[in-house]
């Protein structure tokens, strides 16, 4: 899909608005007018005008009356598809500018936001290939879904869990022995790829999880806000959390394990050999307790 063809003649702010709506939805949040006004330097009049344009193009559910602007914004499937593509473009451009131009995060984010509106598919394709295979020093990228690096399918990678402040050598945390050295990974072409952190067979019986889902909301399809009800365990935790964009989210549980989005990791891509590693922050807590510093661990995945 060519974005500049889809929104030809419209201001950059309209495309930015769709990107912001998708980004908040991607985090499992309801999107209100005040959220978008806080992220963008626009007036309420401009907001309503841009929302009308997005509605006319079929990216959001239509606003039938004035009071509809006070309700949460609802993306259509077409809007989710385009929003995901805009965000992927932004992340690739931002990662490229940081790796090649050695600029700071704020500068890369600002310039990527401007470039993404005019760049051609051919040039973006070249940047994507460079970020995957370019012969440069190790590159660190964040906010990327694994579908940007791997073909759709299921993989098994090596995983380690460490105490966050342990270095030279790194010290495996006690929870590591509940899960072992393998982590199942499902890469999806739609940009929703997940790691599944699953207890070892003996630990599954010990934990006696019922898998009952408590409380549902829109973000649950991304793996957020799932509470698994179970008894107190020897390890002293019931819930697993992951850190995404500086916010803690409770990992959903199913028969495959705790589901952790791949875009919550920071990836280091080696320029010398075909190896990539990813690191993220997770936490183990008792049921329905917010993570505290002593609960936090580093999860490290080696991707070959």
N, C-alpha and C positions, 0 to 999 in steps of 0.2 A: 504494500500500500504506500503510495506516495503522498506524504502529508501536505506538501505545498500545493499539490493538485487538489486535494480534498478541501482545503481551506483557502484557496487562491482568492486574493483580493481582500481578505479579512486581516485585521490587525494582529500583531504578534500576541497581544494580550488575550485574545480569544483562545488561541492555542495554549498559552500559558495557563489559562483558567482550566481547560480540560485536563492538562497535566496535573495541576494541583488537586482537582477533584479526584482523579484516579489515584494519586499518591495517598490521599487520606483514606479513600476506600480500600486501597491495597493494604493499609494498616488496620483495617477492620473498624474504621470509625464512620459514624454518620457525619455527613458534610452539610454544614449550615452556612448561610450567607455571611455571618460574622467571621467564620473560619477563613473564608476566602478573602474578605475585606482585610483581615489581619495579615494575610500573606502577600497581597497585591496592593499596589498604590492606586486604587481606583475608588470612585464614588459609588454610592448605591444606584445612582442612575445608570452608570456604566455597567455595573454588575447585572442589572436587569436587562440591559440591552444585549450584553454578551450571552446571557443565559437564553434569551430569546433566539439568538443566532444558533447556539448549540442545539436548542430544541428543534428548530426548523431543519437542521441538518441530520436530525435523528440520533444525536449523541447522548441526550438526556431525555427523561420523560417530560412531556410538555407541561408548562405552567399555565393553567387555564384561567386563573384569576390572581388578583393582587396578593391574596393571603398565601398563595402557593409558594411565593418567594421566601416565606418564613419557614417552610417545611424543609426537611432534609432533601438534598439533591440526589436523584436516582439516575444512575448511568444505565443506558441501554447496552445490549451486547455489542453493538457497533461502537458505542462510546468506550467500553472497556477495551475493545481490541485496539482502537486508535490511541487511547490513553497509554496502554502498555507499550505500544510502538514509540510514542513520544518519549516516554521515560527511558526506554532502552537506548534511544538515540542520545539522550542527554547523558546517561551514565557512560556510554562509550566515548563521547566527546570529552567529558570531564576527565575520565581516566587517561585519555590520550594526551590532553593538555598538561596534566600533572606529570605524566611519565616522560614526555618528550620536551616540554617547555620548562619543566621544573618550577611551575608556579604554585602558589599556595592554594588551599582548598577553596577559599572564597573567590579568588580570581578565576580559577578553573570553572567553578559553578556558574559565575556570572557570564563568562564568555561562552560557555557551552550553551547557556540559555539563549544567547543571541544567534549563535551559529546554527543551532538545530532547526531554525525556521527556514533556512535558505539552502542548506547543504543538499547536494544531489544524492540519490541512492548509490551511484557509482563511487563517489568519493567516500561516502560512509562505509561502503563495502570494503574499500581499500583500507580504511582505518581499522575496521573490525579484523581484517586479516593480519594487519600489522600488530594489533594488540594480542592476537593469538600466537603468532609465529615470528614476529620481528626479532632480529638478532640484536638485542639490546641487553642492558643489565637487568637484573631482577626487577620486576614491576609489582607494585602493590596497588590493588584495586578493591573497591568496596561497593556494596549496593548492587552487585551483579547477580543475576540468576544463573545457575549452572548450565542452562540451555544455551547460553552465549558461548560456552566452551566445549560442551559435550553433546553428542547426538542423543535423541530421545531414547529412553530405555532405562533399565535397572542395572545398578552397579553395586559392587561391594568394595569399600575402601577401608584403609587402616585408620583407626581413631584412638586418641589418647585423651585422658582427662587429667588436668594438672591443677595444683594449687596455684592461684594467679600470681603470687609474688615469688615463686621459686624460679631461680635462674642459676645456670652453671653449677650443678646440674638441675634440670627441672625435676620436680618431685610429683610422681603420680598421686592423685588424691584417692581417698578410701572408696569413693563411689565408682572409680574406674573398674574395680574388681566385681561390681554388680553387673557390668555391661560387657566387659571383654574388649578385644582388639578390633572387632569388625563393626562397620556401620553400613546398613543398607541405604542406598540412595536411589531416588527415582527422579529422572530428568524428564521434564515435560516441555514439549514445544511451545505451549501456551504461556511460558514464563512463570509457572508455579511449580518449582522443583523443591524437593524436600529430602532432608536426612531423617532417618528413622533410628533413634537411639533406643535399642531394645535390651531389656534385662536378659541375662543368661537364663537358661531353662530352669535351673535350680532356684534362681532368684524370683522367677515369675510366681512359683507356688508360695514362696515365703512372703511375698508382698500381698498376695490375695486381693488383687485388684478386681473390682466389680465392673470397671469401665463405664460407669453410669455418667452420662453427660448432664451437667447441671448448668442451666442458663445458656441460651443461644442468642446470637446476634449475627449481623451480616458478615462480620470478619471471621466467623467460624470456618468458612470454606478455605481461608488462608491458614488455618491452624491455630487460631487465637481463642482465648477465653473458654477453654474446656476444663472443667473440674472433675477429676476422677475421685470417686468416693471409695475409701478403703480403710482398713484398720491401721493402728500404729505399727510400725515395722522396726526391726532391729537397727536399720540404717538411720532411722529418725527422719525420713522424708517421705512425702506423698506426692508432691507436685514437682515438675521440672519447668523451669522458666528459661526464656532466651531473651537476649538484649538486641533490640532492633531500633535504630535511630534514637538511641539514648533512652528508650522506654522498655520496661520489662513486660513481656507477654507470656501468659501461661501456655505451655505446649499441649496440644491436643493429644489424647491417647487413643490408640486403636490396637488391633492385634499385631500390627507390625512394629509398634513401639511408640515412643514420644516423637511427635512430628515437628521438626525444626526447619523453617524456611531456609533455603540455600542463600538467599540474599541478605541474611543476617550475619554472614561471615565476611571477613577481610581476607582476600586471596593474594598470595605471593606467587608470581609466575616467573619461573627460572628462564633466563635468557640463554643458558648454556646447555641444559638438558630438558627433556620433555616431562617435567614434573611440576605440579602445582600443589601448593599447600593452602589450607584454609583454617583460619582461627576465628572463634567467636566466644562470647561470654554466655554461660548458662548458670543456673542456680538451682539448688535442691532445697526444698522447704517442706515443712509440715503442711497439711491441707489448708488451703485458702489463706496462707500467710505470705505477705509481700517479702521479696528477697532482701536480706540484709548482707552486710559486707562478708560476714563469716560463711554465708551460704554460697558465695560466688566461686565458680571454677572456670578455667580456660579449657575449651574443647578444641582439639587440633585434629584436622583430617588431612591425610596425605592422599592426593589424587594423582594417579599415574596416567 
